[in-house]
Amino acid sequence: MLIPPGIMVSRTMSSFSEWMLPTIEGMVGIFHSHPNSSSRPSAQDKRLFSQKGGINIIAGYPFELKNVSAYIGSGKEVPFKVVD
């Protein structure tokens, strides 16, 4: 799982440059957060998912488990389990 480098954040948005994403063999997905309570993917998120594939996790504020969702490359939400 990759947390994108160079994240820019404000009270209403967050973003990162796709050009900053490294190519990592065996990478299983990307994690990022939304500054609001939504863990639903934006149109930009769905475009990124379709390009990068894997499992994509979005956490919405206040970043509790109930505000976290996982999606596959097609943008379909999938169940996930947090383990220690």
C-alpha positions in Angstrom: 0.0 0.0 0.0 1.4 3.4 -0.9 0.7 6.8 0.7 1.3 9.3 -2.0 4.2 11.8 -1.5 3.8 15.5 -1.8 0.2 15.7 -0.6 -1.4 19.2 -0.6 -4.2 19.8 1.9 -6.7 22.6 2.8 -9.9 22.6 4.8 -11.9 21.8 1.6 -9.7 19.7 -0.5 -6.6 17.5 -0.7 -4.6 16.5 -3.8 -1.4 15.0 -4.9 0.4 14.8 -8.2 0.1 11.5 -10.0 3.6 12.3 -11.4 5.0 11.9 -7.9 3.7 8.3 -7.6 6.7 5.9 -7.9 6.5 2.8 -9.9 6.8 0.0 -7.4 6.8 -3.7 -8.5 4.3 -5.5 -6.4 2.4 -2.4 -5.2 -1.1 -3.5 -4.2 -2.8 -0.1 -4.0 -2.9 3.5 -3.0 -4.2 5.1 0.3 -5.4 8.7 0.5 -7.7 10.7 2.6 -10.5 13.2 2.0 -10.8 16.3 4.3 -14.6 15.8 4.6 -16.4 12.8 6.0 -16.8 11.2 2.6 -14.9 8.1 1.7 -16.6 7.9 -1.7 -14.3 8.3 -4.7 -14.4 11.5 -6.8 -14.3 11.4 -10.6 -10.5 12.1 -10.3 -10.2 9.2 -7.8 -12.0 6.8 -10.2 -9.7 7.9 -13.1 -6.7 7.2 -10.9 -8.1 3.8 -9.8 -8.6 2.8 -13.5 -5.0 3.6 -14.3 -3.3 2.2 -11.3 -5.6 -0.8 -10.5 -5.1 -2.7 -7.2 -7.0 -1.8 -4.0 -7.5 1.8 -3.4 -8.4 3.0 0.1 -10.0 6.3 1.0 -10.3 7.6 4.6 -12.7 10.5 5.3 -12.5 12.8 8.2 -12.5 12.2 11.2 -10.5 9.2 10.0 -12.3 6.5 12.0 -12.9 3.0 10.6 -16.5 3.8 9.7 -15.2 6.6 7.4 -12.8 4.2 5.4 -13.7 2.5 2.2 -11.8 0.3 -0.3 -12.3 0.2 -4.1 -10.9 -1.9 -6.9 -9.6 -0.4 -10.2 -13.1 -0.3 -11.7 -14.3 2.0 -8.9 -16.5 -0.8 -7.3 -16.5 -0.7 -3.5 -15.1 -3.9 -1.9 -15.1 -5.2 1.7 -11.9 -5.1 3.6 -10.6 -6.1 7.0 -8.1 -4.3 9.3 -5.6 -6.7 11.0 -2.8 -6.2 13.4 
